Amino acid sequence: MTSSGTRTAEVLGLGAYLERTQERVEAALSSYLPEVEADPAAACPARLAQAMRHSVLGGGKRLRPVLCVMAAEACGSEGAPALPAACALEMVHTYSLIHDDLPAMDDDDLRRGRPSCHKAFDEATAILAGDALLTLAFEVVAREVRPGSAALRCVRILAEAAGATGMVGGQMADLQAEGRTATQGEPVAGTLAALEAIHRRKTGALLRAALGMGAAVAEATELCTQALDRYGTAVGLAFQIVDDLLDVQGDPTKLGKRVGKDSELGKWTYPRFLGIDGSRRRARQLAEEAVAALEPLGPRGEYLRGLALALLERDR
């Protein structure tokens, strides 16, 4: 039997599909976030709720939740059951952005074209907003994802992707690499392999988790799950390379943040080691690897294929 997700794939182009899915994610995110209540006795203090909503509902590509929904549909499921997991991914991603923007980290005043959380409120509120989003993500998965076995699988995938061996570990390695030359060699060697190891954790882990969580919600076969995992690994690195290129050549008005920051901080980036053209070639190679990984999914993987290639052309 053809699922509604597959029927949608037959009648919508990629752009229209992305817009529709982003709208669904946006509505679901708003419903899961605490409301701003004037009552001082409200369960969530109004200032904390304001900071959470400011950061989550301030725009963004919603790439991780979209990938989660796409993955579930590519495995034969409806998209709606994947929305709680999709929203949890976006909450964890937004928490990481709030903390990354803090003065102790990347010290950014803008995020998505608006004041970053600590600038709109204050540092303490920003830290607490990030903490609240991280924990709310797991609450939403545990409460909303069904069946319980799928929720448990999603919790494990998300925790591993976000933690010390995933996103947080990648952020630590990224900070340690700042200012190091390619010849110092401590504790990370100045090689492409070392750079990719950083970004497989810092950026790639959560993108890969989006595919895994979508597969878990769909109770996918092992063949489908493995194909999506290979796709997620390749797409995660391709996305980071394009991100590095945008920091060099991007338009800050489209990006909603200042460009050139990576170079100022002495960060390890793909253009630094491969140059502009070499970085573009590597991103293209990875996108093609992602597309090839989807062969077991057949026509159901069409949106995922299109997205992998479209990411090469993004300008924000």
Contacts in CASP RR format, 6 or more apart in sequence:
PFRMAT RR
TARGET T0000
AUTHOR 0000-0000-0000
METHOD contacts of the structure
MODEL  1
MTSSGTRTAEVLGLGAYLERTQERVEAALSSYLPEVEADPAAACPARLAQ
AMRHSVLGGGKRLRPVLCVMAAEACGSEGAPALPAACALEMVHTYSLIHD
DLPAMDDDDLRRGRPSCHKAFDEATAILAGDALLTLAFEVVAREVRPGSA
ALRCVRILAEAAGATGMVGGQMADLQAEGRTATQGEPVAGTLAALEAIHR
RKTGALLRAALGMGAAVAEATELCTQALDRYGTAVGLAFQIVDDLLDVQG
DPTKLGKRVGKDSELGKWTYPRFLGIDGSRRRARQLAEEAVAALEPLGPR
GEYLRGLALALLERDR
3 73 0 8 1.000
3 76 0 8 1.000
3 77 0 8 1.000
3 78 0 8 1.000
4 78 0 8 1.000
4 79 0 8 1.000
5 73 0 8 1.000
5 76 0 8 1.000
5 77 0 8 1.000
5 78 0 8 1.000
5 79 0 8 1.000
6 73 0 8 1.000
6 76 0 8 1.000
6 299 0 8 1.000
6 300 0 8 1.000
8 17 0 8 1.000
8 20 0 8 1.000
8 73 0 8 1.000
9 17 0 8 1.000
9 73 0 8 1.000
9 299 0 8 1.000
9 300 0 8 1.000
9 301 0 8 1.000
9 302 0 8 1.000
9 303 0 8 1.000
12 20 0 8 1.000
14 303 0 8 1.000
14 306 0 8 1.000
14 307 0 8 1.000
14 310 0 8 1.000
17 303 0 8 1.000
18 66 0 8 1.000
18 307 0 8 1.000
21 62 0 8 1.000
21 65 0 8 1.000
21 66 0 8 1.000
21 69 0 8 1.000
21 70 0 8 1.000
22 62 0 8 1.000
22 66 0 8 1.000
24 69 0 8 1.000
24 80 0 8 1.000
24 83 0 8 1.000
25 62 0 8 1.000
25 65 0 8 1.000
25 66 0 8 1.000
25 69 0 8 1.000
25 83 0 8 1.000
25 86 0 8 1.000
25 87 0 8 1.000
25 90 0 8 1.000
26 57 0 8 1.000
26 62 0 8 1.000
28 83 0 8 1.000
28 84 0 8 1.000
28 86 0 8 1.000
28 87 0 8 1.000
29 56 0 8 1.000
29 57 0 8 1.000
29 87 0 8 1.000
29 90 0 8 1.000
29 91 0 8 1.000
30 53 0 8 1.000
30 57 0 8 1.000
32 84 0 8 1.000
32 87 0 8 1.000
32 91 0 8 1.000
32 136 0 8 1.000
32 140 0 8 1.000
33 49 0 8 1.000
33 52 0 8 1.000
33 53 0 8 1.000
33 56 0 8 1.000
33 57 0 8 1.000
33 136 0 8 1.000
34 43 0 8 1.000
34 44 0 8 1.000
34 48 0 8 1.000
34 49 0 8 1.000
34 52 0 8 1.000
34 53 0 8 1.000
35 44 0 8 1.000
35 49 0 8 1.000
36 46 0 8 1.000
36 49 0 8 1.000
36 50 0 8 1.000
36 53 0 8 1.000
37 44 0 8 1.000
37 46 0 8 1.000
37 49 0 8 1.000
38 46 0 8 1.000
40 46 0 8 1.000
44 132 0 8 1.000
47 121 0 8 1.000
47 125 0 8 1.000
48 125 0 8 1.000
48 128 0 8 1.000
48 129 0 8 1.000
48 132 0 8 1.000
50 121 0 8 1.000
51 117 0 8 1.000
51 120 0 8 1.000
51 121 0 8 1.000
51 125 0 8 1.000
51 126 0 8 1.000
51 128 0 8 1.000
51 129 0 8 1.000
52 129 0 8 1.000
52 130 0 8 1.000
52 132 0 8 1.000
52 133 0 8 1.000
52 136 0 8 1.000
54 114 0 8 1.000
54 117 0 8 1.000
54 120 0 8 1.000
54 121 0 8 1.000
55 94 0 8 1.000
55 97 0 8 1.000
55 98 0 8 1.000
55 111 0 8 1.000
55 117 0 8 1.000
55 129 0 8 1.000
55 130 0 8 1.000
55 133 0 8 1.000
56 90 0 8 1.000
56 91 0 8 1.000
56 94 0 8 1.000
56 133 0 8 1.000
58 112 0 8 1.000
58 114 0 8 1.000
59 112 0 8 1.000
60 112 0 8 1.000
61 314 0 8 1.000
61 316 0 8 1.000
62 90 0 8 1.000
63 207 0 8 1.000
63 210 0 8 1.000
63 239 0 8 1.000
64 86 0 8 1.000
64 89 0 8 1.000
64 90 0 8 1.000
64 93 0 8 1.000
64 206 0 8 1.000
64 207 0 8 1.000
64 209 0 8 1.000
64 210 0 8 1.000
65 83 0 8 1.000
65 86 0 8 1.000
65 87 0 8 1.000
65 89 0 8 1.000
65 90 0 8 1.000
65 210 0 8 1.000
66 86 0 8 1.000
66 307 0 8 1.000
67 207 0 8 1.000
67 210 0 8 1.000
67 211 0 8 1.000
67 232 0 8 1.000
67 235 0 8 1.000
67 304 0 8 1.000
67 307 0 8 1.000
68 82 0 8 1.000
68 85 0 8 1.000
68 86 0 8 1.000
68 89 0 8 1.000
68 210 0 8 1.000
68 211 0 8 1.000
68 212 0 8 1.000
68 213 0 8 1.000
68 214 0 8 1.000
68 217 0 8 1.000
69 79 0 8 1.000
69 82 0 8 1.000
69 83 0 8 1.000
69 86 0 8 1.000
69 214 0 8 1.000
70 301 0 8 1.000
70 303 0 8 1.000
70 304 0 8 1.000
70 307 0 8 1.000
71 82 0 8 1.000
71 210 0 8 1.000
71 211 0 8 1.000
71 212 0 8 1.000
71 213 0 8 1.000
71 214 0 8 1.000
71 215 0 8 1.000
71 218 0 8 1.000
71 228 0 8 1.000
71 304 0 8 1.000
72 78 0 8 1.000
72 79 0 8 1.000
72 81 0 8 1.000
72 82 0 8 1.000
72 214 0 8 1.000
72 215 0 8 1.000
72 217 0 8 1.000
72 218 0 8 1.000
73 79 0 8 1.000
73 82 0 8 1.000
73 218 0 8 1.000
73 300 0 8 1.000
73 303 0 8 1.000
74 224 0 8 1.000
74 228 0 8 1.000
74 294 0 8 1.000
74 297 0 8 1.000
74 300 0 8 1.000
74 301 0 8 1.000
74 303 0 8 1.000
74 304 0 8 1.000
75 214 0 8 1.000
75 215 0 8 1.000
75 218 0 8 1.000
75 220 0 8 1.000
75 221 0 8 1.000
75 224 0 8 1.000
75 225 0 8 1.000
75 228 0 8 1.000
75 297 0 8 1.000
75 300 0 8 1.000
76 218 0 8 1.000
76 220 0 8 1.000
76 300 0 8 1.000
77 214 0 8 1.000
77 217 0 8 1.000
77 218 0 8 1.000
77 219 0 8 1.000
81 145 0 8 1.000
81 146 0 8 1.000
81 217 0 8 1.000
81 218 0 8 1.000
82 213 0 8 1.000
82 214 0 8 1.000
82 217 0 8 1.000
82 218 0 8 1.000
84 140 0 8 1.000
84 141 0 8 1.000
84 143 0 8 1.000
84 144 0 8 1.000
84 145 0 8 1.000
85 141 0 8 1.000
85 145 0 8 1.000
85 154 0 8 1.000
85 158 0 8 1.000
85 213 0 8 1.000
85 214 0 8 1.000
85 216 0 8 1.000
85 217 0 8 1.000
86 210 0 8 1.000
86 213 0 8 1.000
86 214 0 8 1.000
87 137 0 8 1.000
87 140 0 8 1.000
88 137 0 8 1.000
88 138 0 8 1.000
88 140 0 8 1.000
88 141 0 8 1.000
88 154 0 8 1.000
88 158 0 8 1.000
88 213 0 8 1.000
89 137 0 8 1.000
89 158 0 8 1.000
89 206 0 8 1.000
89 209 0 8 1.000
89 210 0 8 1.000
89 213 0 8 1.000
91 133 0 8 1.000
91 134 0 8 1.000
91 136 0 8 1.000
91 137 0 8 1.000
91 140 0 8 1.000
92 133 0 8 1.000
92 134 0 8 1.000
92 137 0 8 1.000
92 158 0 8 1.000
92 162 0 8 1.000
92 167 0 8 1.000
92 206 0 8 1.000
93 206 0 8 1.000
94 130 0 8 1.000
94 133 0 8 1.000
95 129 0 8 1.000
95 130 0 8 1.000
95 131 0 8 1.000
95 133 0 8 1.000
95 134 0 8 1.000
95 137 0 8 1.000
96 162 0 8 1.000
96 167 0 8 1.000
96 171 0 8 1.000
96 206 0 8 1.000
97 111 0 8 1.000
98 116 0 8 1.000
98 117 0 8 1.000
98 118 0 8 1.000
98 126 0 8 1.000
98 127 0 8 1.000
98 129 0 8 1.000
98 130 0 8 1.000
98 133 0 8 1.000
99 105 0 8 1.000
99 126 0 8 1.000
99 127 0 8 1.000
99 130 0 8 1.000
100 106 0 8 1.000
100 108 0 8 1.000
100 171 0 8 1.000
101 107 0 8 1.000
101 108 0 8 1.000
101 109 0 8 1.000
101 111 0 8 1.000
101 116 0 8 1.000
101 117 0 8 1.000
101 118 0 8 1.000
101 126 0 8 1.000
102 118 0 8 1.000
102 123 0 8 1.000
102 126 0 8 1.000
102 127 0 8 1.000
103 118 0 8 1.000
103 123 0 8 1.000
105 171 0 8 1.000
105 175 0 8 1.000
106 261 0 8 1.000
106 265 0 8 1.000
108 116 0 8 1.000
108 257 0 8 1.000
108 258 0 8 1.000
108 261 0 8 1.000
109 115 0 8 1.000
109 116 0 8 1.000
109 119 0 8 1.000
109 258 0 8 1.000
110 116 0 8 1.000
110 119 0 8 1.000
110 256 0 8 1.000
110 257 0 8 1.000
110 258 0 8 1.000
111 117 0 8 1.000
111 256 0 8 1.000
111 257 0 8 1.000
112 256 0 8 1.000
112 257 0 8 1.000
113 256 0 8 1.000
113 257 0 8 1.000
114 120 0 8 1.000
116 126 0 8 1.000
117 125 0 8 1.000
117 126 0 8 1.000
117 129 0 8 1.000
117 130 0 8 1.000
118 125 0 8 1.000
118 126 0 8 1.000
121 129 0 8 1.000
134 162 0 8 1.000
137 158 0 8 1.000
138 155 0 8 1.000
138 158 0 8 1.000
138 159 0 8 1.000
141 151 0 8 1.000
141 154 0 8 1.000
141 155 0 8 1.000
141 158 0 8 1.000
142 151 0 8 1.000
142 155 0 8 1.000
144 151 0 8 1.000
145 151 0 8 1.000
145 154 0 8 1.000
145 217 0 8 1.000
147 219 0 8 1.000
149 219 0 8 1.000
150 216 0 8 1.000
150 217 0 8 1.000
150 219 0 8 1.000
153 213 0 8 1.000
153 216 0 8 1.000
154 213 0 8 1.000
154 216 0 8 1.000
154 217 0 8 1.000
157 209 0 8 1.000
157 212 0 8 1.000
157 213 0 8 1.000
157 216 0 8 1.000
158 209 0 8 1.000
158 213 0 8 1.000
160 166 0 8 1.000
160 205 0 8 1.000
160 209 0 8 1.000
161 167 0 8 1.000
161 205 0 8 1.000
161 206 0 8 1.000
161 208 0 8 1.000
161 209 0 8 1.000
162 168 0 8 1.000
162 205 0 8 1.000
162 206 0 8 1.000
162 209 0 8 1.000
163 169 0 8 1.000
165 201 0 8 1.000
166 201 0 8 1.000
166 202 0 8 1.000
166 205 0 8 1.000
167 201 0 8 1.000
167 202 0 8 1.000
167 203 0 8 1.000
167 205 0 8 1.000
167 206 0 8 1.000
169 201 0 8 1.000
169 202 0 8 1.000
170 198 0 8 1.000
170 199 0 8 1.000
170 201 0 8 1.000
170 202 0 8 1.000
170 205 0 8 1.000
171 202 0 8 1.000
173 188 0 8 1.000
173 197 0 8 1.000
173 198 0 8 1.000
173 201 0 8 1.000
173 202 0 8 1.000
174 198 0 8 1.000
174 202 0 8 1.000
174 267 0 8 1.000
174 268 0 8 1.000
176 187 0 8 1.000
176 188 0 8 1.000
177 188 0 8 1.000
177 194 0 8 1.000
177 198 0 8 1.000
177 267 0 8 1.000
177 268 0 8 1.000
178 265 0 8 1.000
178 266 0 8 1.000
178 267 0 8 1.000
178 268 0 8 1.000
179 265 0 8 1.000
179 266 0 8 1.000
179 267 0 8 1.000
180 186 0 8 1.000
180 188 0 8 1.000
180 190 0 8 1.000
180 268 0 8 1.000
181 190 0 8 1.000
182 190 0 8 1.000
182 191 0 8 1.000
182 273 0 8 1.000
183 190 0 8 1.000
184 190 0 8 1.000
188 194 0 8 1.000
188 197 0 8 1.000
188 198 0 8 1.000
190 268 0 8 1.000
190 273 0 8 1.000
192 273 0 8 1.000
192 274 0 8 1.000
194 268 0 8 1.000
195 268 0 8 1.000
195 269 0 8 1.000
195 270 0 8 1.000
195 273 0 8 1.000
196 237 0 8 1.000
198 268 0 8 1.000
199 236 0 8 1.000
199 237 0 8 1.000
199 240 0 8 1.000
200 233 0 8 1.000
200 236 0 8 1.000
200 237 0 8 1.000
202 240 0 8 1.000
203 236 0 8 1.000
203 237 0 8 1.000
203 239 0 8 1.000
203 240 0 8 1.000
203 243 0 8 1.000
204 232 0 8 1.000
204 233 0 8 1.000
204 236 0 8 1.000
204 237 0 8 1.000
204 239 0 8 1.000
204 240 0 8 1.000
207 232 0 8 1.000
207 235 0 8 1.000
207 236 0 8 1.000
207 239 0 8 1.000
208 229 0 8 1.000
208 232 0 8 1.000
208 233 0 8 1.000
208 236 0 8 1.000
210 232 0 8 1.000
211 228 0 8 1.000
211 229 0 8 1.000
211 231 0 8 1.000
211 232 0 8 1.000
212 225 0 8 1.000
212 228 0 8 1.000
212 229 0 8 1.000
214 220 0 8 1.000
214 228 0 8 1.000
215 224 0 8 1.000
215 225 0 8 1.000
215 228 0 8 1.000
218 224 0 8 1.000
220 228 0 8 1.000
223 296 0 8 1.000
224 296 0 8 1.000
224 297 0 8 1.000
227 293 0 8 1.000
227 294 0 8 1.000
227 295 0 8 1.000
227 296 0 8 1.000
227 297 0 8 1.000
228 293 0 8 1.000
228 294 0 8 1.000
228 297 0 8 1.000
230 289 0 8 1.000
230 290 0 8 1.000
230 293 0 8 1.000
231 290 0 8 1.000
231 293 0 8 1.000
231 294 0 8 1.000
231 304 0 8 1.000
231 308 0 8 1.000
232 290 0 8 1.000
232 293 0 8 1.000
234 286 0 8 1.000
234 287 0 8 1.000
234 289 0 8 1.000
234 290 0 8 1.000
234 293 0 8 1.000
234 308 0 8 1.000
235 286 0 8 1.000
235 287 0 8 1.000
235 290 0 8 1.000
235 307 0 8 1.000
235 308 0 8 1.000
235 311 0 8 1.000
236 286 0 8 1.000
237 286 0 8 1.000
238 283 0 8 1.000
238 286 0 8 1.000
238 287 0 8 1.000
238 290 0 8 1.000
238 308 0 8 1.000
238 311 0 8 1.000
238 312 0 8 1.000
239 311 0 8 1.000
240 270 0 8 1.000
241 270 0 8 1.000
241 279 0 8 1.000
241 280 0 8 1.000
241 282 0 8 1.000
241 283 0 8 1.000
241 286 0 8 1.000
242 283 0 8 1.000
242 311 0 8 1.000
242 312 0 8 1.000
242 314 0 8 1.000
244 262 0 8 1.000
244 269 0 8 1.000
244 270 0 8 1.000
244 271 0 8 1.000
244 279 0 8 1.000
245 270 0 8 1.000
245 271 0 8 1.000
245 276 0 8 1.000
245 279 0 8 1.000
245 280 0 8 1.000
245 283 0 8 1.000
246 255 0 8 1.000
246 259 0 8 1.000
246 314 0 8 1.000
246 315 0 8 1.000
246 316 0 8 1.000
247 259 0 8 1.000
247 260 0 8 1.000
247 261 0 8 1.000
247 262 0 8 1.000
247 263 0 8 1.000
247 269 0 8 1.000
248 259 0 8 1.000
248 260 0 8 1.000
248 262 0 8 1.000
248 263 0 8 1.000
248 269 0 8 1.000
248 271 0 8 1.000
248 276 0 8 1.000
249 259 0 8 1.000
249 276 0 8 1.000
250 259 0 8 1.000
250 315 0 8 1.000
251 259 0 8 1.000
251 315 0 8 1.000
251 316 0 8 1.000
252 258 0 8 1.000
252 259 0 8 1.000
254 315 0 8 1.000
254 316 0 8 1.000
255 315 0 8 1.000
255 316 0 8 1.000
256 316 0 8 1.000
262 269 0 8 1.000
263 269 0 8 1.000
263 272 0 8 1.000
270 278 0 8 1.000
270 279 0 8 1.000
270 282 0 8 1.000
270 283 0 8 1.000
271 279 0 8 1.000
274 281 0 8 1.000
274 282 0 8 1.000
283 312 0 8 1.000
284 312 0 8 1.000
287 308 0 8 1.000
287 309 0 8 1.000
287 311 0 8 1.000
287 312 0 8 1.000
290 304 0 8 1.000
290 305 0 8 1.000
290 308 0 8 1.000
291 305 0 8 1.000
291 306 0 8 1.000
291 308 0 8 1.000
291 309 0 8 1.000
294 301 0 8 1.000
294 304 0 8 1.000
294 305 0 8 1.000
297 304 0 8 1.000
END
